């Protein structure tokens, strides 16, 4: 399936994962089951040798402003970038505009709404550095 989606060599994705919009994956990356990869809001890029665990949801847009304005405000959009050698634990949600640089580790059940430097260990809701 990864090959059919145009993902990098050696990358794999479960059949029950959802992929929307402009989603690009590097080489030897693993996408676990029950994931959502949403590139409809400006693109989603995931690097080489990454592990995206079960239940991870990555979004490049949100509907908060639209909902609370009664549909008068537009959906905000921003790309998401996940650097090489990054591990994202189970059931993590990553919001629009986030960049995780190479070597980042994200703890399970975290909500990521900010960007972090290379090699950061982050967890929580919202995430914060724990290293």
Secondary structure, DSSP 8 states (H G I E B T S, - for coil): -TTTTT--TT-EE-TT-EEEEEEEE-SS-EE-TT-EEEEEEEEEEE-SS-EE-TT-EE-SEE-HHHHHTTT-S--EE--EEE-TT-EE-TT-EE-TT-EE-TT-EE-TT-EE-S-B-TT-EEEEBTEEE--
